[in-house]
């Protein structure tokens, strides 16, 4: 797929379908839920904002780069049940994969990222 500024609406949809289908197969510590932005309820949206997980439309830099076309089509966020492993789909990058936790145990964070 091309970089975001050159993607068509169909390519955004293709990307999200590939990502969300793959993430549904995760098990164990990585098992979780994918939330598509398209059709997201205000309740879910607010919960993800409160958790500091949700990205939003309107970033002037993304707009200047033409990377906000067809918003919110093809965009979403996944987090595991523990909320320590996240995947953003279709925001600034095709995928942004995040592993995090409280404290300073870098080995656990890296291990989760590597296994994901």
N, CA, C and O atoms as a printed pandas DataFrame, in Angstrom:
     atom_number atom_name residue_name chain_id  residue_number  x_coord  y_coord  z_coord
0              1         N          UNK        A               1    0.835   -1.191    0.000
1              2        CA          UNK        A               1    0.000    0.000    0.000
2              3         C          UNK        A               1    0.875    1.249    0.000
3              4         O          UNK        A               1    1.957    1.250    0.589
4              5         N          UNK        A               2    0.419    2.297   -0.649
5              6        CA          UNK        A               2    1.197    3.549   -0.654
6              7         C          UNK        A               2    1.136    4.234    0.712
7              8         O          UNK        A               2    0.358    3.843    1.582
8              9         N          UNK        A               3    1.965    5.257    0.883
9             10        CA          UNK        A               3    1.914    6.045    2.098
10            11         C          UNK        A               3    0.556    6.749    2.200
11            12         O          UNK        A               3   -0.118    6.969    1.193
12            13         N          UNK        A               4    0.169    7.099    3.430
13            14        CA          UNK        A               4   -1.140    7.694    3.707
14            15         C          UNK        A               4   -1.591    8.771    2.722
15            16         O          UNK        A               4   -2.720    8.689    2.239
16            17         N          UNK        A               5   -0.785    9.760    2.401
17            18        CA          UNK        A               5   -1.279   10.833    1.524
18            19         C          UNK        A               5   -1.706   10.358    0.139
19            20         O          UNK        A               5   -2.443   11.055   -0.558
20            21         N          UNK        A               6   -1.246    9.174   -0.260
21            22        CA          UNK        A               6   -1.570    8.672   -1.595
22            23         C          UNK        A               6   -2.587    7.541   -1.592
23            24         O          UNK        A               6   -2.891    6.980   -2.645
24            25         N          UNK        A               7   -3.115    7.200   -0.425
25            26        CA          UNK        A               7   -4.066    6.088   -0.345
26            27         C          UNK        A               7   -5.448    6.496   -0.811
27            28         O          UNK        A               7   -5.887    7.626   -0.600
28            29         N          UNK        A               8   -6.127    5.552   -1.451
29            30        CA          UNK        A               8   -7.518    5.743   -1.830
30            31         C          UNK        A               8   -8.401    5.267   -0.674
31            32         O          UNK        A               8   -7.921    4.623    0.259
32            33         N          UNK        A               9   -9.670    5.585   -0.742
33            34        CA          UNK        A               9  -10.591    5.125    0.298
34            35         C          UNK        A               9  -10.638    3.601    0.341
35            36         O          UNK        A               9  -10.709    3.012    1.420
36            37         N          UNK        A              10  -10.600    2.964   -0.820
37            38        CA          UNK        A              10  -10.604    1.502   -0.874
38            39         C          UNK        A              10   -9.351    0.921   -0.224
39            40         O          UNK        A              10   -9.419   -0.132    0.411
40            41         N          UNK        A              11   -8.218    1.586   -0.372
41            42        CA          UNK        A              11   -6.980    1.095    0.249
42            43         C          UNK        A              11   -7.022    1.253    1.766
43            44         O          UNK        A              11   -6.506    0.398    2.485
44            45         N          UNK        A              12   -7.625    2.330    2.266
45            46        CA          UNK        A              12   -7.810    2.463    3.714
46            47         C          UNK        A              12   -8.669    1.321    4.250
47            48         O          UNK        A              12   -8.365    0.737    5.290
48            49         N          UNK        A              13   -9.733    1.014    3.535
49            50        CA          UNK        A              13  -10.617   -0.080    3.940
50            51         C          UNK        A              13   -9.883   -1.412    3.892
51            52         O          UNK        A              13  -10.035   -2.235    4.794
52            53         N          UNK        A              14   -9.092   -1.634    2.854
53            54        CA          UNK        A              14   -8.300   -2.857    2.733
54            55         C          UNK        A              14   -7.322   -2.990    3.909
55            56         O          UNK        A              14   -7.205   -4.058    4.509
56            57         N          UNK        A              15   -6.634   -1.909    4.225
57            58        CA          UNK        A              15   -5.693   -1.914    5.341
58            59         C          UNK        A              15   -6.406   -2.281    6.637
59            60         O          UNK        A              15   -5.942   -3.149    7.376
60            61         N          UNK        A              16   -7.523   -1.631    6.914
61            62        CA          UNK        A              16   -8.236   -1.912    8.161
62            63         C          UNK        A              16   -8.730   -3.351    8.206
63            64         O          UNK        A              16   -8.666   -3.988    9.258
64            65         N          UNK        A              17   -9.219   -3.872    7.094
65            66        CA          UNK        A              17   -9.684   -5.264    7.067
66            67         C          UNK        A              17   -8.545   -6.232    7.357
67            68         O          UNK        A              17   -8.718   -7.178    8.126
68            69         N          UNK        A              18   -7.383   -6.004    6.750
69            70        CA          UNK        A              18   -6.223   -6.866    6.998
70            71         C          UNK        A              18   -5.794   -6.814    8.463
71            72         O          UNK        A              18   -5.548   -7.849    9.083
72            73         N          UNK        A              19   -5.708   -5.621    9.000
73            74        CA          UNK        A              19   -5.245   -5.433   10.385
74            75         C          UNK        A              19   -6.246   -6.001   11.378
75            76         O          UNK        A              19   -5.865   -6.770   12.260
76            77         N          UNK        A              20   -7.511   -5.641   11.253
77            78        CA          UNK        A              20   -8.505   -6.086   12.230
78            79         C          UNK        A              20   -8.681   -7.603   12.204
79            80         O          UNK        A              20   -8.875   -8.221   13.251
80            81         N          UNK        A              21   -8.615   -8.201   11.026
81            82        CA          UNK        A              21   -8.713   -9.657   10.916
82            83         C          UNK        A              21   -7.534  -10.338   11.590
83            84         O          UNK        A              21   -7.705  -11.341   12.284
84            85         N          UNK        A              22   -6.345   -9.800   11.391
85            86        CA          UNK        A              22   -5.143  -10.367   12.004
86            87         C          UNK        A              22   -5.187  -10.228   13.519
87            88         O          UNK        A              22   -4.846  -11.169   14.235
88            89         N          UNK        A              23   -5.601   -9.074   14.015
89            90        CA          UNK        A              23   -5.619   -8.832   15.454
90            91         C          UNK        A              23   -6.628   -9.713   16.174
91            92         O          UNK        A              23   -6.434  -10.031   17.347
92            93         N          UNK        A              24   -7.698  -10.114   15.500
93            94        CA          UNK        A              24   -8.693  -10.990   16.116
94            95         C          UNK        A              24   -8.109  -12.359   16.456
95            96         O          UNK        A              24   -8.644  -13.068   17.309
96            97         N          UNK        A              25   -7.018  -12.731   15.796
97            98        CA          UNK        A              25   -6.403  -14.045   16.027
98            99         C          UNK        A              25   -5.417  -14.049   17.191
99           100         O          UNK        A              25   -4.906  -15.108   17.556
100          101         N          UNK        A              26   -5.141  -12.885   17.782
101          102        CA          UNK        A              26   -4.200  -12.846   18.895
102          103         C          UNK        A              26   -4.801  -13.539   20.113
103          104         O          UNK        A              26   -6.002  -13.447   20.369
104          105         N          UNK        A              27   -3.949  -14.229   20.855
105          106        CA          UNK        A              27   -4.396  -14.960   22.036
106          107         C          UNK        A              27   -3.500  -14.619   23.226
107          108         O          UNK        A              27   -2.519  -13.887   23.092
108          109         N          UNK        A              28   -3.845  -15.151   24.365
109          110        CA          UNK        A              28   -3.034  -14.966   25.566
110          111         C          UNK        A              28   -2.989  -13.515   25.993
111          112         O          UNK        A              28   -4.012  -12.829   25.997
112          113         N          UNK        A              29   -1.800  -13.044   26.353
113          114        CA          UNK        A              29   -1.630  -11.667   26.832
114          115         C          UNK        A              29   -1.955  -10.625   25.776
115          116         O          UNK        A              29   -2.194   -9.464   26.108
116          117         N          UNK        A              30   -1.967  -11.021   24.508
117          118        CA          UNK        A              30   -2.226  -10.065   23.424
118          119         C          UNK        A              30   -3.695  -10.026   23.003
119          120         O          UNK        A              30   -4.087   -9.174   22.206
120          121         N          UNK        A              31   -4.487  -10.917   23.518
121          122        CA          UNK        A              31   -5.896  -10.968   23.137
122          123         C          UNK        A              31   -6.597   -9.685   23.566
123          124         O          UNK        A              31   -6.383   -9.178   24.667
124          125         N          UNK        A              32   -7.449   -9.166   22.661
125          126        CA          UNK        A              32   -8.146   -7.924   22.976
126          127         C          UNK        A              32   -9.241   -7.615   21.985
127          128         O          UNK        A              32   -9.827   -8.513   21.381
128          129         N          UNK        A              33   -9.514   -6.316   21.823
129          130        CA          UNK        A              33  -10.639   -5.857   21.013
130          131         C          UNK        A              33  -10.172   -4.787   20.038
131          132         O          UNK        A              33   -9.375   -3.918   20.392
132          133         N          UNK        A              34  -10.672   -4.857   18.806
133          134        CA          UNK        A              34  -10.429   -3.829   17.800
134          135         C          UNK        A              34  -11.656   -2.928   17.730
135          136         O          UNK        A              34  -12.786   -3.410   17.644
136          137         N          UNK        A              35  -11.430   -1.620   17.768
137          138        CA          UNK        A              35  -12.499   -0.630   17.710
138          139         C          UNK        A              35  -12.348    0.196   16.435
139          140         O          UNK        A              35  -11.467    1.053   16.364
140          141         N          UNK        A              36  -13.193   -0.043   15.421
141          142        CA          UNK        A              36  -13.125    0.800   14.223
142          143         C          UNK        A              36  -13.660    2.192   14.545
143          144         O          UNK        A              36  -14.625    2.328   15.297
144          145         N          UNK        A              37  -13.043    3.218   13.982
145          146        CA          UNK        A              37  -13.549    4.575   14.198
146          147         C          UNK        A              37  -14.895    4.779   13.511
147          148         O          UNK        A              37  -15.758    5.493   14.023
148          149         N          UNK        A              38  -15.070    4.155   12.358
149          150        CA          UNK        A              38  -16.339    4.263   11.647
150          151         C          UNK        A              38  -17.425    3.586   12.476
151          152         O          UNK        A              38  -17.331    2.396   12.776
152          153         N          UNK        A              39  -18.435    4.330   12.838
153          154        CA          UNK        A              39  -19.540    3.784   13.615
154          155         C          UNK        A              39  -19.294    3.715   15.115
155          156         O          UNK        A              39  -20.122    3.171   15.845
156          157         N          UNK        A              40  -18.185    4.248   15.586
157          158        CA          UNK        A              40  -17.874    4.194   17.017
158          159         C          UNK        A              40  -18.886    5.034   17.799
159          160         O          UNK        A              40  -19.195    6.164   17.421
160          161         N          UNK        A              41  -19.393    4.467   18.886
161          162        CA          UNK        A              41  -20.341    5.202   19.716
162          163         C          UNK        A              41  -19.605    6.264   20.530
163          164         O          UNK        A              41  -18.397    6.166   20.747
164          165         N          UNK        A              42  -20.337    7.265   20.973
165          166        CA          UNK        A              42  -19.754    8.330   21.798
166          167         C          UNK        A              42  -19.242    7.774   23.128
167          168         O          UNK        A              42  -18.255    8.275   23.666
168          169         N          UNK        A              43  -19.895    6.757   23.655
169          170        CA          UNK        A              43  -19.475    6.157   24.927
170          171         C          UNK        A              43  -18.116    5.490   24.771
171          172         O          UNK        A              43  -17.221    5.699   25.590
172          173         N          UNK        A              44  -17.957    4.685   23.717
173          174        CA          UNK        A              44  -16.670    4.022   23.458
174          175         C          UNK        A              44  -15.604    5.069   23.164
175          176         O          UNK        A              44  -14.483    4.982   23.664
176          177         N          UNK        A              45  -15.960    6.054   22.355
177          178        CA          UNK        A              45  -15.018    7.122   22.015
178          179         C          UNK        A              45  -14.515    7.821   23.278
179          180         O          UNK        A              45  -13.312    8.037   23.424
180          181         N          UNK        A              46  -15.415    8.174   24.184
181          182        CA          UNK        A              46  -15.010    8.874   25.398
182          183         C          UNK        A              46  -14.143    8.000   26.289
183          184         O          UNK        A              46  -13.193    8.491   26.899
184          185         N          UNK        A              47  -14.454    6.718   26.373
185          186        CA          UNK        A              47  -13.641    5.800   27.184
186          187         C          UNK        A              47  -12.220    5.718   26.631
187          188         O          UNK        A              47  -11.260    5.738   27.401
188          189         N          UNK        A              48  -12.073    5.626   25.319
189          190        CA          UNK        A              48  -10.744    5.561   24.708
190          191         C          UNK        A              48   -9.996    6.884   24.859
191          192         O          UNK        A              48   -8.774    6.887   25.008
192          193         N          UNK        A              49  -10.710    8.004   24.822
193          194        CA          UNK        A              49  -10.083    9.301   25.068
194          195         C          UNK        A              49   -9.624    9.389   26.516
195          196         O          UNK        A              49   -8.514    9.844   26.793
196          197         N          UNK        A              50  -10.480    8.951   27.445
197          198        CA          UNK        A              50  -10.129    8.976   28.861
198          199         C          UNK        A              50   -8.908    8.112   29.156
199          200         O          UNK        A              50   -8.109    8.435   30.034
200          201         N          UNK        A              51   -8.767    7.010   28.417
201          202        CA          UNK        A              51   -7.607    6.116   28.578
202          203         C          UNK        A              51   -6.373    6.637   27.845
203          204         O          UNK        A              51   -5.304    6.030   27.911
204          205         N          UNK        A              52   -6.525    7.772   27.142
205          206        CA          UNK        A              52   -5.445    8.386   26.350
206          207         C          UNK        A              52   -4.987    7.480   25.211
207          208         O          UNK        A              52   -3.806    7.451   24.867
208          209         N          UNK        A              53   -5.931    6.742   24.628
209          210        CA          UNK        A              53   -5.620    5.817   23.544
210          211         C          UNK        A              53   -6.078    6.332   22.185
211          212         O          UNK        A              53   -5.509    5.954   21.160
212          213         N          UNK        A              54   -7.082    7.175   22.161
213          214        CA          UNK        A              54   -7.712    7.515   20.887
214          215         C          UNK        A              54   -7.042    8.716   20.232
215          216         O          UNK        A              54   -6.826    9.748   20.866
216          217         N          UNK        A              55   -6.721    8.563   18.963
217          218        CA          UNK        A              55   -6.259    9.685   18.164
218          219         C          UNK        A              55   -7.477   10.351   17.559
219          220         O          UNK        A              55   -8.553    9.753   17.528
220          221         N          UNK        A              56   -7.336   11.553   17.085
221          222        CA          UNK        A              56   -8.498   12.274   16.587
222          223         C          UNK        A              56   -8.193   12.998   15.286
223          224         O          UNK        A              56   -7.041   13.260   14.941
224          225         N          UNK        A              57   -9.247   13.303   14.594
225          226        CA          UNK        A              57   -9.148   14.056   13.351
226          227         C          UNK        A              57   -8.805   15.509   13.670
227          228         O          UNK        A              57   -9.101   16.008   14.756
228          229         N          UNK        A              58   -8.186   16.166   12.721
229          230        CA          UNK        A              58   -7.980   17.589   12.850
230          231         C          UNK        A              58   -6.544   18.010   13.105
231          232         O          UNK        A              58   -6.282   19.199   13.284
232          233         N          UNK        A              59   -5.612   17.077   13.127
233          234        CA          UNK        A              59   -4.208   17.427   13.308
234          235         C          UNK        A              59   -3.765   18.238   12.092
235          236         O          UNK        A              59   -3.835   17.761   10.959
236          237         N          UNK        A              60   -3.313   19.453   12.333
237          238        CA          UNK        A              60   -2.990   20.347   11.210
238          239         C          UNK        A              60   -1.817   19.829   10.385
239          240         O          UNK        A              60   -1.741   20.083    9.183
240          241         N          UNK        A              61   -0.909   19.108   11.023
241          242        CA          UNK        A              61    0.228   18.558   10.280
242          243         C          UNK        A              61   -0.217   17.426    9.354
243          244         O          UNK        A              61    0.244   17.327    8.217
244          245         N          UNK        A              62   -1.121   16.572    9.852
245          246        CA          UNK        A              62   -1.652   15.505    8.999
246          247         C          UNK        A              62   -2.495   16.089    7.873
247          248         O          UNK        A              62   -2.476   15.580    6.753
248          249         N          UNK        A              63   -3.227   17.147    8.165
249          250        CA          UNK        A              63   -4.028   17.787    7.119
250          251         C          UNK        A              63   -3.130   18.386    6.039
251          252         O          UNK        A              63   -3.420   18.259    4.849
252          253         N          UNK        A              64   -2.055   19.029    6.444
253          254        CA          UNK        A              64   -1.116   19.621    5.488
254          255         C          UNK        A              64   -0.481   18.538    4.623
255          256         O          UNK        A              64   -0.228   18.753    3.438
256          257         N          UNK        A              65   -0.225   17.386    5.212
257          258        CA          UNK        A              65    0.382   16.269    4.479
258          259         C          UNK        A              65   -0.644   15.466    3.681
259          260         O          UNK        A              65   -0.289   14.487    3.024
260          261         N          UNK        A              66   -1.911   15.873    3.733
261          262        CA          UNK        A              66   -2.989   15.193    3.020
262          263         C          UNK        A              66   -3.189   13.762    3.544
263          264         O          UNK        A              66   -3.527   12.858    2.779
264          265         N          UNK        A              67   -2.981   13.566    4.839
265          266        CA          UNK        A              67   -3.079   12.229    5.432
266          267         C          UNK        A              67   -4.374   12.027    6.211
267          268         O          UNK        A              67   -4.484   11.059    6.964
268          269         N          UNK        A              68   -5.343   12.901    6.053
269          270        CA          UNK        A              68   -6.620   12.777    6.767
270          271         C          UNK        A              68   -7.795   12.510    5.821
271          272         O          UNK        A              68   -8.955   12.581    6.226
272          273         N          UNK        A              69   -7.490   12.211    4.594
273          274        CA          UNK        A              69   -8.577   12.002    3.629
274          275         C          UNK        A              69   -9.428   10.800    4.038
275          276         O          UNK        A              69   -8.927    9.836    4.618
276          277         N          UNK        A              70  -10.700   10.873    3.733
277          278        CA          UNK        A              70  -11.670    9.799    3.956
278          279         C          UNK        A              70  -11.868    9.473    5.440
279          280         O          UNK        A              70  -12.320    8.377    5.773
280          281         N          UNK        A              71  -11.536   10.408    6.333
281          282        CA          UNK        A              71  -11.690   10.188    7.770
282          283         C          UNK        A              71  -13.151    9.911    8.088
283          284         O          UNK        A              71  -14.007   10.629    7.571
284          285         N          UNK        A              72  -13.492    8.927    8.895
285          286        CA          UNK        A              72  -12.681    7.991    9.664
286          287         C          UNK        A              72  -12.492    6.628    8.997
287          288         O          UNK        A              72  -12.030    5.682    9.635
288          289         N          UNK        A              73  -12.847    6.528    7.725
289          290        CA          UNK        A              73  -12.737    5.254    7.009
290          291         C          UNK        A              73  -11.341    4.660    7.142
291          292         O          UNK        A              73  -10.339    5.355    6.969
292          293         N          UNK        A              74  -11.286    3.373    7.450
293          294        CA          UNK        A              74  -10.022    2.645    7.486
294          295         C          UNK        A              74   -9.172    2.902    8.711
295          296         O          UNK        A              74   -7.989    2.561    8.729
296          297         N          UNK        A              75   -9.757    3.495    9.731
297          298        CA          UNK        A              75   -8.985    3.792   10.939
298          299         C          UNK        A              75   -9.617    3.116   12.142
299          300         O          UNK        A              75  -10.832    2.930   12.213
300          301         N          UNK        A              76   -8.757    2.755   13.085
301          302        CA          UNK        A              76   -9.252    2.135   14.297
302          303         C          UNK        A              76   -8.129    1.915   15.282
303          304         O          UNK        A              76   -6.967    2.227   15.020
304          305         N          UNK        A              77   -8.506    1.369   16.420
305          306        CA          UNK        A              77   -7.531    1.106   17.476
306          307         C          UNK        A              77   -7.845   -0.233   18.128
307          308         O          UNK        A              77   -9.003   -0.595   18.336
308          309         N          UNK        A              78   -6.791   -0.946   18.439
309          310        CA          UNK        A              78   -6.880   -2.226   19.140
310          311         C          UNK        A              78   -6.139   -2.084   20.456
311          312         O          UNK        A              78   -5.091   -1.442   20.522
312          313         N          UNK        A              79   -6.681   -2.681   21.495
313          314        CA          UNK        A              79   -5.889   -2.842   22.716
314          315         C          UNK        A              79   -6.181   -4.200   23.322
315          316         O          UNK        A              79   -7.289   -4.728   23.226
316          317         N          UNK        A              80   -5.144   -4.754   23.955
317          318        CA          UNK        A              80   -5.337   -6.037   24.619
318          319         C          UNK        A              80   -6.179   -5.814   25.876
319          320         O          UNK        A              80   -6.452   -4.680   26.268
320          321         N          UNK        A              81   -6.576   -6.913   26.489
321          322        CA          UNK        A              81   -7.462   -6.820   27.649
322          323         C          UNK        A              81   -6.815   -6.069   28.813
323          324         O          UNK        A              81   -7.512   -5.422   29.595
324          325         N          UNK        A              82   -5.492   -6.149   28.934
325          326        CA          UNK        A              82   -4.779   -5.458   30.006
326          327         C          UNK        A              82   -4.450   -4.004   29.653
327          328         O          UNK        A              82   -3.945   -3.255   30.489
328          329         N          UNK        A              83   -4.737   -3.616   28.418
329          330        CA          UNK        A              83   -4.452   -2.263   27.924
330          331         C          UNK        A              83   -2.956   -1.927   27.998
331          332         O          UNK        A              83   -2.567   -0.803   28.318
332          333         N          UNK        A              84   -2.145   -2.921   27.697
333          334        CA          UNK        A              84   -0.692   -2.724   27.676
334          335         C          UNK        A              84   -0.110   -2.937   26.283
335          336         O          UNK        A              84    1.086   -2.731   26.077
336          337         N          UNK        A              85   -0.937   -3.344   25.330
337          338        CA          UNK        A              85   -0.507   -3.580   23.950
338          339         C          UNK        A              85   -1.556   -2.954   23.040
339          340         O          UNK        A              85   -2.717   -3.362   23.052
340          341         N          UNK        A              86   -1.145   -1.961   22.247
341          342        CA          UNK        A              86   -2.072   -1.226   21.400
342          343         C          UNK        A              86   -1.593   -1.221   19.954
343          344         O          UNK        A              86   -0.394   -1.265   19.681
344          345         N          UNK        A              87   -2.544   -1.167   19.042
345          346        CA          UNK        A              87   -2.230   -1.013   17.627
346          347         C          UNK        A              87   -3.185    0.036   17.058
347          348         O          UNK        A              87   -4.404   -0.130   17.096
348          349         N          UNK        A              88   -2.615    1.106   16.537
349          350        CA          UNK        A              88   -3.391    2.105   15.831
350          351         C          UNK        A              88   -3.325    1.777   14.348
351          352         O          UNK        A              88   -2.257    1.458   13.825
352          353         N          UNK        A              89   -4.440    1.853   13.685
353          354        CA          UNK        A              89   -4.513    1.559   12.254
354          355         C          UNK        A              89   -4.940    2.813   11.497
355          356         O          UNK        A              89   -5.980    3.404   11.789
356          357         N          UNK        A              90   -4.118    3.214   10.512
357          358        CA          UNK        A              90   -4.502    4.271    9.586
358          359         C          UNK        A              90   -4.395    5.684   10.105
359          360         O          UNK        A              90   -4.935    6.601    9.487
360          361         N          UNK        A              91   -3.721    5.893   11.214
361          362        CA          UNK        A              91   -3.562    7.259   11.693
362          363         C          UNK        A              91   -2.422    7.893   10.921
363          364         O          UNK        A              91   -2.543    8.060    9.707
364          365         N          UNK        A              92   -1.342    8.247   11.549
365          366        CA          UNK        A              92   -0.218    8.863   10.843
366          367         C          UNK        A              92    0.543    7.829   10.018
367          368         O          UNK        A              92    1.003    8.122    8.915
368          369         N          UNK        A              93    0.672    6.638   10.550
369          370        CA          UNK        A              93    1.338    5.524    9.875
370          371         C          UNK        A              93    0.279    4.492    9.515
371          372         O          UNK        A              93   -0.862    4.580    9.968
372          373         N          UNK        A              94    0.656    3.518    8.704
373          374        CA          UNK        A              94   -0.289    2.426    8.450
374          375         C          UNK        A              94   -0.610    1.733    9.766
375          376         O          UNK        A              94   -1.772    1.483   10.087
376          377         N          UNK        A              95    0.440    1.428   10.521
377          378        CA          UNK        A              95    0.294    0.799   11.834
378          379         C          UNK        A              95    1.201    1.493   12.828
379          380         O          UNK        A              95    2.330    1.862   12.506
380          381         N          UNK        A              96    0.710    1.664   14.013
381          382        CA          UNK        A              96    1.546    2.101   15.126
382          383         C          UNK        A              96    1.324    1.076   16.226
383          384         O          UNK        A              96    0.216    0.944   16.748
384          385         N          UNK        A              97    2.375    0.355   16.576
385          386        CA          UNK        A              97    2.291   -0.720   17.565
386          387         C          UNK        A              97    2.959   -0.233   18.844
387          388         O          UNK        A              97    4.110    0.203   18.828
388          389         N          UNK        A              98    2.230   -0.312   19.945
389          390        CA          UNK        A              98    2.691    0.246   21.218
390          391         C          UNK        A              98    2.613   -0.828   22.297
391          392         O          UNK        A              98    1.603   -1.519   22.432
392          393         N          UNK        A              99    3.687   -0.957   23.056
393          394        CA          UNK        A              99    3.705   -1.810   24.244
394          395         C          UNK        A              99    4.084   -0.905   25.408
395          396         O          UNK        A              99    5.052   -0.150   25.322
396          397         N          UNK        A             100    3.320   -0.978   26.501
397          398        CA          UNK        A             100    3.583   -0.082   27.618
398          399         C          UNK        A             100    3.094   -0.702   28.917
399          400         O          UNK        A             100    2.273   -1.618   28.922
400          401         N          UNK        A             101    3.616   -0.183   30.007
401          402        CA          UNK        A             101    3.137   -0.552   31.333
402          403         C          UNK        A             101    3.727    0.404   32.350
403          404         O          UNK        A             101    4.712    1.091   32.079
404          405         N          UNK        A             102    3.121    0.441   33.511
405          406        CA          UNK        A             102    3.627    1.261   34.604
406          407         C          UNK        A             102    4.913    0.632   35.136
407          408         O          UNK        A             102    5.092   -0.585   35.078
408          409         N          UNK        A             103    5.792    1.465   35.647
409          410        CA          UNK        A             103    7.036    0.962   36.222
410          411         C          UNK        A             103    8.169    1.033   35.223
411          412         O          UNK        A             103    8.052    1.664   34.173
412          413         N          UNK        A             104    9.249    0.390   35.555
413          414        CA          UNK        A             104   10.447    0.506   34.730
414          415         C          UNK        A             104   10.972   -0.793   34.179
415          416         O          UNK        A             104   12.167   -0.905   33.906
416          417         N          UNK        A             105   10.105   -1.789   34.007
417          418        CA          UNK        A             105   10.579   -3.082   33.533
418          419         C          UNK        A             105   10.579   -3.112   32.001
419          420         O          UNK        A             105    9.629   -3.577   31.372
420          421         N          UNK        A             106   11.656   -2.610   31.428
421          422        CA          UNK        A             106   11.776   -2.495   29.977
422          423         C          UNK        A             106   11.737   -3.865   29.311
423          424         O          UNK        A             106   11.201   -4.003   28.212
424          425         N          UNK        A             107   12.294   -4.873   29.961
425          426        CA          UNK        A             107   12.308   -6.222   29.392
426          427         C          UNK        A             107   10.913   -6.759   29.145
427          428         O          UNK        A             107   10.669   -7.385   28.114
428          429         N          UNK        A             108    9.991   -6.527   30.073
429          430        CA          UNK        A             108    8.611   -6.991   29.890
430          431         C          UNK        A             108    7.936   -6.238   28.753
431          432         O          UNK        A             108    7.214   -6.832   27.952
432          433         N          UNK        A             109    8.167   -4.946   28.682
433          434        CA          UNK        A             109    7.572   -4.123   27.621
434          435         C          UNK        A             109    8.093   -4.578   26.257
435          436         O          UNK        A             109    7.318   -4.763   25.319
436          437         N          UNK        A             110    9.406   -4.757   26.158
437          438        CA          UNK        A             110    9.985   -5.190   24.897
438          439         C          UNK        A             110    9.531   -6.607   24.540
439          440         O          UNK        A             110    9.240   -6.890   23.378
440          441         N          UNK        A             111    9.471   -7.493   25.530
441          442        CA          UNK        A             111    9.025   -8.861   25.272
442          443         C          UNK        A             111    7.617   -8.902   24.721
443          444         O          UNK        A             111    7.329   -9.664   23.798
444          445         N          UNK        A             112    6.731   -8.081   25.284
445          446        CA          UNK        A             112    5.340   -8.025   24.797
446          447         C          UNK        A             112    5.305   -7.510   23.367
447          448         O          UNK        A             112    4.560   -8.030   22.536
448          449         N          UNK        A             113    6.109   -6.490   23.075
449          450        CA          UNK        A             113    6.169   -5.939   21.727
450          451         C          UNK        A             113    6.692   -6.977   20.741
451          452         O          UNK        A             113    6.148   -7.138   19.648
452          453         N          UNK        A             114    7.739   -7.670   21.130
453          454        CA          UNK        A             114    8.346   -8.678   20.261
454          455         C          UNK        A             114    7.387   -9.828   19.989
455          456         O          UNK        A             114    7.295  -10.300   18.856
456          457         N          UNK        A             115    6.676  -10.284   21.007
457          458        CA          UNK        A             115    5.753  -11.402   20.838
458          459         C          UNK        A             115    4.501  -11.007   20.061
459          460         O          UNK        A             115    3.862  -11.846   19.426
460          461         N          UNK        A             116    4.163   -9.737   20.117
461          462        CA          UNK        A             116    2.957   -9.250   19.423
462          463         C          UNK        A             116    3.147   -9.265   17.938
463          464         O          UNK        A             116    2.240   -8.890   17.196
